[in-house]
Amino acid sequence: MTDEPVLLVVEDGIAILTLNRPDNLNAASAAMMRSLAQRLEAVAQMPGLQCVILTGTGRAFCAGGDLAEFEAALEAGGSRLIDTLRANQDIIQMVEDLPVPVIGAVNGVAVAGGLEILLCCDIVIAAETAMIGDGHTRYGVVPAGGASVRLVERIGPLRAAQLFYTAALIDAGTAAEWGLVNEVVSAGELLRRAGQLAGDICRASPEANRHVKALTGRIARDDRRAERIRAELDRFATHLLGGDLAEGLAAFREKRHPRYIDGS
């Protein structure tokens, strides 16, 4: 398989985007996010496009941001980390802004930034072995890809709070019960089922589907939604003044449990 960080295959009006850093659990490195942005730009302009499937290779859909890169950006100082987070937020928004239905096919772990990408999908199909959660706070990270807004929209404030505050992962069956996943299938059936749904979408009116997507997508959200998503970056900038992020990233690098000190 090619080492391109995001693969793209298009057939019969269906674009399949595959996150392709399996050795790193498809962690969202700067290179992968740039590649994803390029692919999304190309897909959004494709004539005859009717559906997009988004999935990953290997054991994970996406394990979130590349924390090694986060640590390097933190150590570099200045606005480098916030600039990276802003760029990632914009790229994740591109998934939600696609003009056609998007099917997320969760092949494995989807956590933090991986969850934030899934929250921009219109339909989510998960392999029965998939584990899904927010997970940011485990390593002292504040959500910065829209989870603080989209997760509450998707599953309500109580269940969102559980995922945010515990950093725990839930299995695919629980995710379906909570309304985070439409269907759970065997791992071997995941892409076949996603393709079947995409085929059903393609047999419907493409013009009508685009209108429905516009009506049910971000155009239908309240005017302050984008502002609330951007507020994550302001909160993250404040978070940089504390020590938990540096400790969390060091713990990730050293493969140990973080040792947080409550300085409130």
ROBAVEX-149241 format. One record per residue (C-alpha): x, y, z; residue number from 1; residue in three letters. Coordinates in steps of 0.05 Angstrom, whole numbers, always signed. Example, Ala and Ser with C-alpha at 12.3 -4.5 7.8 and 13.67 -1.06 7.14 Angstrom:
BEGIN
{x = +246&y = -90&z = +156&pos = 1&code = ALA}
{x = +273&y = -21&z = +143&pos = 2&code = SER}
end
This chain:
BEGIN
{x = +0&y = +0&z = +0&pos = 1&code = MET}
{x = +24&y = +70&z = -15&pos = 2&code = THR}
{x = +53&y = +113&z = +41&pos = 3&code = ASP}
{x = +8&y = +171&z = +23&pos = 4&code = GLU}
{x = -23&y = +194&z = +90&pos = 5&code = PRO}
{x = -93&y = +199&z = +61&pos = 6&code = VAL}
{x = -117&y = +155&z = +4&pos = 7&code = LEU}
{x = -172&y = +173&z = -45&pos = 8&code = LEU}
{x = -211&y = +126&z = -90&pos = 9&code = VAL}
{x = -271&y = +150&z = -131&pos = 10&code = VAL}
{x = -321&y = +104&z = -166&pos = 11&code = GLU}
{x = -393&y = +114&z = -190&pos = 12&code = ASP}
{x = -403&y = +179&z = -152&pos = 13&code = GLY}
{x = -374&y = +153&z = -87&pos = 14&code = ILE}
{x = -308&y = +180&z = -59&pos = 15&code = ALA}
{x = -272&y = +137&z = -7&pos = 16&code = ILE}
{x = -222&y = +174&z = +36&pos = 17&code = LEU}
{x = -177&y = +130&z = +79&pos = 18&code = THR}
{x = -131&y = +156&z = +134&pos = 19&code = LEU}
{x = -67&y = +118&z = +123&pos = 20&code = ASN}
{x = -16&y = +122&z = +180&pos = 21&code = ARG}
{x = -30&y = +52&z = +209&pos = 22&code = PRO}
{x = +37&y = +48&z = +246&pos = 23&code = ASP}
{x = +17&y = +111&z = +285&pos = 24&code = ASN}
{x = -57&y = +92&z = +294&pos = 25&code = LEU}
{x = -73&y = +144&z = +240&pos = 26&code = ASN}
{x = -54&y = +200&z = +288&pos = 27&code = ALA}
{x = -68&y = +267&z = +256&pos = 28&code = ALA}
{x = +2&y = +292&z = +240&pos = 29&code = SER}
{x = +11&y = +359&z = +203&pos = 30&code = ALA}
{x = +27&y = +320&z = +140&pos = 31&code = ALA}
{x = -36&y = +278&z = +145&pos = 32&code = MET}
{x = -80&y = +338&z = +158&pos = 33&code = MET}
{x = -50&y = +375&z = +98&pos = 34&code = ARG}
{x = -63&y = +314&z = +55&pos = 35&code = SER}
{x = -134&y = +309&z = +82&pos = 36&code = LEU}
{x = -147&y = +382&z = +65&pos = 37&code = ALA}
{x = -122&y = +372&z = -6&pos = 38&code = GLN}
{x = -165&y = +311&z = -15&pos = 39&code = ARG}
{x = -226&y = +345&z = +14&pos = 40&code = LEU}
{x = -217&y = +405&z = -32&pos = 41&code = GLU}
{x = -213&y = +359&z = -92&pos = 42&code = ALA}
{x = -273&y = +317&z = -71&pos = 43&code = VAL}
{x = -317&y = +377&z = -57&pos = 44&code = ALA}
{x = -308&y = +401&z = -129&pos = 45&code = GLN}
{x = -318&y = +334&z = -163&pos = 46&code = MET}
{x = -374&y = +333&z = -215&pos = 47&code = PRO}
{x = -424&y = +277&z = -203&pos = 48&code = GLY}
{x = -403&y = +267&z = -130&pos = 49&code = LEU}
{x = -460&y = +236&z = -89&pos = 50&code = GLN}
{x = -429&y = +207&z = -26&pos = 51&code = CYS}
{x = -364&y = +205&z = +13&pos = 52&code = VAL}
{x = -340&y = +147&z = +57&pos = 53&code = ILE}
{x = -286&y = +163&z = +109&pos = 54&code = LEU}
{x = -247&y = +107&z = +142&pos = 55&code = THR}
{x = -178&y = +86&z = +165&pos = 56&code = GLY}
{x = -126&y = +32&z = +155&pos = 57&code = THR}
{x = -101&y = -16&z = +209&pos = 58&code = GLY}
{x = -125&y = -19&z = +281&pos = 59&code = ARG}
{x = -150&y = +52&z = +286&pos = 60&code = ALA}
{x = -196&y = +101&z = +251&pos = 61&code = PHE}
{x = -156&y = +158&z = +282&pos = 62&code = CYS}
{x = -124&y = +162&z = +351&pos = 63&code = ALA}
{x = -127&y = +238&z = +352&pos = 64&code = GLY}
{x = -74&y = +290&z = +343&pos = 65&code = GLY}
{x = +0&y = +272&z = +338&pos = 66&code = ASP}
{x = +20&y = +286&z = +410&pos = 67&code = LEU}
{x = +95&y = +283&z = +393&pos = 68&code = ALA}
{x = +84&y = +341&z = +345&pos = 69&code = GLU}
{x = +41&y = +377&z = +397&pos = 70&code = PHE}
{x = +98&y = +372&z = +447&pos = 71&code = GLU}
{x = +148&y = +399&z = +396&pos = 72&code = ALA}
{x = +102&y = +457&z = +381&pos = 73&code = ALA}
{x = +92&y = +471&z = +455&pos = 74&code = LEU}
{x = +167&y = +472&z = +466&pos = 75&code = GLU}
{x = +176&y = +518&z = +406&pos = 76&code = ALA}
{x = +133&y = +570&z = +441&pos = 77&code = GLY}
{x = +97&y = +629&z = +411&pos = 78&code = GLY}
{x = +33&y = +615&z = +373&pos = 79&code = SER}
{x = +57&y = +552&z = +338&pos = 80&code = ARG}
{x = +12&y = +503&z = +375&pos = 81&code = LEU}
{x = -50&y = +547&z = +372&pos = 82&code = ILE}
{x = -38&y = +559&z = +298&pos = 83&code = ASP}
{x = -34&y = +484&z = +287&pos = 84&code = THR}
{x = -99&y = +473&z = +325&pos = 85&code = LEU}
{x = -134&y = +528&z = +285&pos = 86&code = ARG}
{x = -112&y = +496&z = +220&pos = 87&code = ALA}
{x = -136&y = +428&z = +243&pos = 88&code = ASN}
{x = -202&y = +457&z = +265&pos = 89&code = GLN}
{x = -212&y = +487&z = +196&pos = 90&code = ASP}
{x = -196&y = +421&z = +161&pos = 91&code = ILE}
{x = -244&y = +382&z = +206&pos = 92&code = ILE}
{x = -297&y = +434&z = +188&pos = 93&code = GLN}
{x = -285&y = +418&z = +114&pos = 94&code = MET}
{x = -312&y = +347&z = +128&pos = 95&code = VAL}
{x = -376&y = +376&z = +156&pos = 96&code = GLU}
{x = -381&y = +425&z = +98&pos = 97&code = ASP}
{x = -379&y = +373&z = +43&pos = 98&code = LEU}
{x = -441&y = +383&z = +0&pos = 99&code = PRO}
{x = -461&y = +309&z = -1&pos = 100&code = VAL}
{x = -474&y = +257&z = +53&pos = 101&code = PRO}
{x = -412&y = +232&z = +90&pos = 102&code = VAL}
{x = -409&y = +161&z = +119&pos = 103&code = ILE}
{x = -358&y = +149&z = +174&pos = 104&code = GLY}
{x = -335&y = +77&z = +174&pos = 105&code = ALA}
{x = -301&y = +65&z = +241&pos = 106&code = VAL}
{x = -253&y = +8&z = +233&pos = 107&code = ASN}
{x = -219&y = +14&z = +302&pos = 108&code = GLY}
{x = -202&y = +64&z = +355&pos = 109&code = VAL}
{x = -232&y = +134&z = +345&pos = 110&code = ALA}
{x = -211&y = +181&z = +400&pos = 111&code = VAL}
{x = -200&y = +256&z = +410&pos = 112&code = ALA}
{x = -188&y = +285&z = +340&pos = 113&code = GLY}
{x = -213&y = +220&z = +311&pos = 114&code = GLY}
{x = -279&y = +229&z = +346&pos = 115&code = LEU}
{x = -281&y = +302&z = +324&pos = 116&code = GLU}
{x = -275&y = +280&z = +251&pos = 117&code = ILE}
{x = -331&y = +228&z = +261&pos = 118&code = LEU}
{x = -376&y = +281&z = +290&pos = 119&code = LEU}
{x = -374&y = +315&z = +223&pos = 120&code = CYS}
{x = -401&y = +253&z = +188&pos = 121&code = CYS}
{x = -475&y = +247&z = +172&pos = 122&code = ASP}
{x = -479&y = +171&z = +182&pos = 123&code = ILE}
{x = -431&y = +129&z = +225&pos = 124&code = VAL}
{x = -421&y = +54&z = +217&pos = 125&code = ILE}
{x = -374&y = +20&z = +266&pos = 126&code = ALA}
{x = -340&y = -47&z = +269&pos = 127&code = ALA}
{x = -360&y = -86&z = +330&pos = 128&code = GLU}
{x = -288&y = -82&z = +355&pos = 129&code = THR}
{x = -285&y = -6&z = +350&pos = 130&code = ALA}
{x = -274&y = +36&z = +412&pos = 131&code = MET}
{x = -296&y = +109&z = +412&pos = 132&code = ILE}
{x = -286&y = +167&z = +460&pos = 133&code = GLY}
{x = -261&y = +237&z = +471&pos = 134&code = ASP}
{x = -199&y = +223&z = +512&pos = 135&code = GLY}
{x = -168&y = +293&z = +508&pos = 136&code = HIS}
{x = -163&y = +303&z = +583&pos = 137&code = THR}
{x = -124&y = +239&z = +594&pos = 138&code = ARG}
{x = -62&y = +275&z = +569&pos = 139&code = TYR}
{x = -80&y = +345&z = +592&pos = 140&code = GLY}
{x = -107&y = +368&z = +525&pos = 141&code = VAL}
{x = -168&y = +413&z = +515&pos = 142&code = VAL}
{x = -214&y = +394&z = +457&pos = 143&code = PRO}
{x = -199&y = +440&z = +398&pos = 144&code = ALA}
{x = -232&y = +407&z = +338&pos = 145&code = GLY}
{x = -304&y = +423&z = +354&pos = 146&code = GLY}
{x = -320&y = +366&z = +403&pos = 147&code = ALA}
{x = -345&y = +413&z = +457&pos = 148&code = SER}
{x = -401&y = +434&z = +410&pos = 149&code = VAL}
{x = -413&y = +375&z = +364&pos = 150&code = ARG}
{x = -411&y = +319&z = +416&pos = 151&code = LEU}
{x = -464&y = +353&z = +458&pos = 152&code = VAL}
{x = -507&y = +363&z = +396&pos = 153&code = GLU}
{x = -500&y = +289&z = +378&pos = 154&code = ARG}
{x = -511&y = +253&z = +444&pos = 155&code = ILE}
{x = -534&y = +306&z = +494&pos = 156&code = GLY}
{x = -499&y = +341&z = +552&pos = 157&code = PRO}
{x = -500&y = +284&z = +603&pos = 158&code = LEU}
{x = -468&y = +230&z = +560&pos = 159&code = ARG}
{x = -420&y = +281&z = +529&pos = 160&code = ALA}
{x = -399&y = +301&z = +599&pos = 161&code = ALA}
{x = -383&y = +229&z = +616&pos = 162&code = GLN}
{x = -338&y = +222&z = +556&pos = 163&code = LEU}
{x = -304&y = +290&z = +566&pos = 164&code = PHE}
{x = -290&y = +284&z = +641&pos = 165&code = TYR}
{x = -270&y = +211&z = +646&pos = 166&code = THR}
{x = -231&y = +207&z = +580&pos = 167&code = ALA}
{x = -258&y = +136&z = +576&pos = 168&code = ALA}
{x = -272&y = +98&z = +511&pos = 169&code = LEU}
{x = -338&y = +63&z = +499&pos = 170&code = ILE}
{x = -350&y = +2&z = +455&pos = 171&code = ASP}
{x = -387&y = +6&z = +390&pos = 172&code = ALA}
{x = -451&y = -23&z = +419&pos = 173&code = GLY}
{x = -454&y = +29&z = +474&pos = 174&code = THR}
{x = -439&y = +83&z = +422&pos = 175&code = ALA}
{x = -499&y = +59&z = +382&pos = 176&code = ALA}
{x = -543&y = +60&z = +444&pos = 177&code = GLU}
{x = -521&y = +132&z = +458&pos = 178&code = TRP}
{x = -536&y = +155&z = +387&pos = 179&code = GLY}
{x = -463&y = +165&z = +366&pos = 180&code = LEU}
{x = -465&y = +106&z = +317&pos = 181&code = VAL}
{x = -520&y = +85&z = +269&pos = 182&code = ASN}
{x = -501&y = +12&z = +261&pos = 183&code = GLU}
{x = -451&y = -38&z = +287&pos = 184&code = VAL}
{x = -426&y = -93&z = +241&pos = 185&code = VAL}
{x = -370&y = -143&z = +240&pos = 186&code = SER}
{x = -302&y = -117&z = +220&pos = 187&code = ALA}
{x = -304&y = -157&z = +156&pos = 188&code = GLY}
{x = -370&y = -127&z = +136&pos = 189&code = GLU}
{x = -354&y = -54&z = +152&pos = 190&code = LEU}
{x = -334&y = -28&z = +83&pos = 191&code = LEU}
{x = -386&y = -72&z = +48&pos = 192&code = ARG}
{x = -441&y = -43&z = +91&pos = 193&code = ARG}
{x = -414&y = +28&z = +82&pos = 194&code = ALA}
{x = -414&y = +16&z = +7&pos = 195&code = GLY}
{x = -484&y = -11&z = +9&pos = 196&code = GLN}
{x = -509&y = +52&z = +45&pos = 197&code = LEU}
{x = -471&y = +95&z = -4&pos = 198&code = ALA}
{x = -505&y = +57&z = -61&pos = 199&code = GLY}
{x = -573&y = +71&z = -30&pos = 200&code = ASP}
{x = -555&y = +145&z = -26&pos = 201&code = ILE}
{x = -533&y = +145&z = -99&pos = 202&code = CYS}
{x = -600&y = +116&z = -120&pos = 203&code = ARG}
{x = -637&y = +175&z = -89&pos = 204&code = ALA}
{x = -641&y = +244&z = -122&pos = 205&code = SER}
{x = -572&y = +276&z = -119&pos = 206&code = PRO}
{x = -602&y = +345&z = -124&pos = 207&code = GLU}
{x = -651&y = +332&z = -67&pos = 208&code = ALA}
{x = -596&y = +301&z = -24&pos = 209&code = ASN}
{x = -552&y = +362&z = -32&pos = 210&code = ARG}
{x = -611&y = +407&z = -11&pos = 211&code = HIS}
{x = -625&y = +362&z = +49&pos = 212&code = VAL}
{x = -552&y = +365&z = +69&pos = 213&code = LYS}
{x = -553&y = +441&z = +66&pos = 214&code = ALA}
{x = -617&y = +444&z = +108&pos = 215&code = LEU}
{x = -593&y = +395&z = +161&pos = 216&code = THR}
{x = -520&y = +415&z = +160&pos = 217&code = GLY}
{x = -486&y = +477&z = +188&pos = 218&code = ARG}
{x = -532&y = +524&z = +150&pos = 219&code = ILE}
{x = -587&y = +502&z = +197&pos = 220&code = ALA}
{x = -545&y = +513&z = +260&pos = 221&code = ARG}
{x = -552&y = +574&z = +305&pos = 222&code = ASP}
{x = -511&y = +635&z = +286&pos = 223&code = ASP}
{x = -464&y = +628&z = +345&pos = 224&code = ARG}
{x = -444&y = +556&z = +332&pos = 225&code = ARG}
{x = -380&y = +574&z = +294&pos = 226&code = ALA}
{x = -363&y = +624&z = +349&pos = 227&code = GLU}
{x = -371&y = +570&z = +402&pos = 228&code = ARG}
{x = -325&y = +523&z = +364&pos = 229&code = ILE}
{x = -272&y = +578&z = +356&pos = 230&code = ARG}
{x = -277&y = +591&z = +431&pos = 231&code = ALA}
{x = -241&y = +525&z = +441&pos = 232&code = GLU}
{x = -178&y = +558&z = +416&pos = 233&code = LEU}
{x = -184&y = +615&z = +465&pos = 234&code = ASP}
{x = -193&y = +565&z = +522&pos = 235&code = ARG}
{x = -133&y = +525&z = +497&pos = 236&code = PHE}
{x = -90&y = +588&z = +497&pos = 237&code = ALA}
{x = -109&y = +599&z = +570&pos = 238&code = THR}
{x = -94&y = +526&z = +584&pos = 239&code = HIS}
{x = -23&y = +536&z = +560&pos = 240&code = LEU}
{x = -10&y = +580&z = +621&pos = 241&code = LEU}
{x = -16&y = +518&z = +666&pos = 242&code = GLY}
{x = +27&y = +457&z = +672&pos = 243&code = GLY}
{x = -20&y = +400&z = +656&pos = 244&code = ASP}
{x = -9&y = +399&z = +581&pos = 245&code = LEU}
{x = +66&y = +393&z = +587&pos = 246&code = ALA}
{x = +59&y = +338&z = +639&pos = 247&code = GLU}
{x = +7&y = +301&z = +597&pos = 248&code = GLY}
{x = +50&y = +303&z = +534&pos = 249&code = LEU}
{x = +112&y = +281&z = +573&pos = 250&code = ALA}
{x = +73&y = +223&z = +602&pos = 251&code = ALA}
{x = +50&y = +202&z = +532&pos = 252&code = PHE}
{x = +122&y = +205&z = +507&pos = 253&code = ARG}
{x = +149&y = +166&z = +567&pos = 254&code = GLU}
{x = +91&y = +116&z = +565&pos = 255&code = LYS}
{x = +70&y = +128&z = +637&pos = 256&code = ARG}
{x = +9&y = +155&z = +674&pos = 257&code = HIS}
{x = +8&y = +230&z = +680&pos = 258&code = PRO}
{x = +20&y = +260&z = +749&pos = 259&code = ARG}
{x = -23&y = +322&z = +752&pos = 260&code = TYR}
{x = -20&y = +372&z = +809&pos = 261&code = ILE}
{x = -83&y = +412&z = +823&pos = 262&code = ASP}
{x = -60&y = +484&z = +821&pos = 263&code = GLY}
{x = -129&y = +516&z = +824&pos = 264&code = SER}
end
